[in-house]
């Protein structure tokens, strides 16, 4: 019975936390949002990894959305994203 309770709690936390995650937006949609800053990330080995790092930093900064503005590859990927509320 404890396993069912823990599984239900984990599912609820996952659902709630993903509901508040910062969402990627394209530049056209970003024009309707309020820019609140810029985040950067380094050390990713894939584009998906870079996007995940930028999304995590945007969420940690309290952003509702982000738009990736650059990605560079010098053995490891790095990039920046504008964040919005």
Residue pairs with C-beta under 8 A, 6 or more apart in sequence:
20 59
21 55
21 59
22 55
22 58
22 59
22 63
22 64
22 65
22 66
22 83
23 64
23 65
23 66
24 51
24 55
24 65
24 66
24 67
24 68
25 33
25 65
25 66
25 67
25 84
26 67
27 67
29 65
30 65
30 67
30 82
30 84
33 64
33 65
33 84
33 85
34 84
34 85
35 82
35 83
35 84
36 61
36 62
36 63
36 83
36 84
36 85
37 61
37 63
37 82
37 83
38 69
38 80
38 81
38 82
38 83
39 54
39 57
39 58
39 61
39 63
39 66
39 80
39 81
39 83
40 54
40 57
40 78
40 79
40 80
40 81
41 50
41 53
41 54
41 57
41 78
41 79
41 80
42 76
42 77
42 78
43 53
43 76
43 77
43 78
44 50
44 52
44 53
44 76
44 77
44 78
44 79
45 76
45 77
46 77
47 71
47 77
49 77
50 71
50 77
50 78
50 79
51 68
54 66
54 68
54 79
54 80
54 81
55 66
57 81
58 65
58 66
58 81
58 83
61 83
62 85
63 83
63 84
63 85
64 84
64 85
65 83
65 84
65 85
66 81
66 82
66 83
66 84
67 81
67 82
67 84
68 79
68 80
68 81
69 79
69 80
69 81
69 82
70 79
70 80
71 77
71 78
71 79
72 78
72 79
